Amino acid sequence: MKVSDRRAVAGGRLQLTRFGLGCAPLAGLYEPASEAEARAVLQAAWDAGLRSFDTAPYYGYTASEHRVGRFLREQPREDFVLSTKVGRLMRPDAGVPALDNGWAEPLPFRPQFDYGYDAVMRSFEDSLQRLGLARIDILLVHDIGRLTHGDAHARHWQALTRGGGFRALETLRREGRIAAFGLGVNEAAVVHDSLQEAQLDCVLLAGRYTLLEQGALSLLDECARRGTALIVGGPFNSGLLAGNGKFDYAEAPPALLARADALRRTCAEFDVPLQTAALQFPLAHPAVASCVAGMRDARQVAQNTAWFEQPIPAALWTALRARGLLAEAAPCPGDAR
């Protein structure tokens, strides 16, 4: 499998490359990223054959959209697929400090959650201006869910469903201003709830269907039945499967550290880096169209591309199942069962 291989989504209206670039690190997630550094990553990804790019107003408090837009405006528009997100309006605020919500050098805006009709339309128009593009391919509802919002979830859910957020997205799709819409979340339950409310073209689900955990397998099966494409984000589970000891943006608990170590040792028996298995595993599920990862420099782009394309012996997947490290029902690349 090549990073440049494509998979049709949204009824064939779009073709996603099987590997895509997540653009949060380009906006300085946890550590600064200069304009030149961000551009180098984008250029390296383009040169490697990646043509799917995911950004959001929230990333760097609009910095990511500006940087991604400047680069993509120089490329043939029909050659790439761009997704961005709605759910937060960015309000001017000169008092935003460094490292606010983890953004090393955020631009002077403050995010305000709003999932209603007018907010979705405003967010869409604002993103077009920041990107400097005439259209956006995919709009994703960003960070809706009970784990994200706690007691405020019911209010935000009401805005999205009864307050017209989904209706706004349906209008944009019907008018051809976007090709597809869905969710961009790290919670599986809200995806199931949303599927009952709207015809989602795709879902970017971060961290919930990976080599480390397959608890969302039944949700992926449901998406496959409905024709809703999955884009797997966070294939390294915030870096735990890449060796940084983090899980869901915090220190990983001992049980998950031990599980990651068991995965690593099993992969090593077959001379396969853990990262290689982590990047390729999710794509075996028929619902999964693409895998998206954030990368900080051109070296990481080259390394991730090599991992993504490295052959894996079928015996590795057999061993992982036999040791209880993979769900028995989870499809694997080259599955001979």
Order of alpha helices (4+ residues) and beta strands (2+ residues): beta-beta-beta-alpha-beta-alpha-beta-beta-beta-alpha-beta-alpha-alpha-alpha-beta-alpha-beta-alpha-beta-beta-beta-alpha-alpha-beta-alpha-alpha
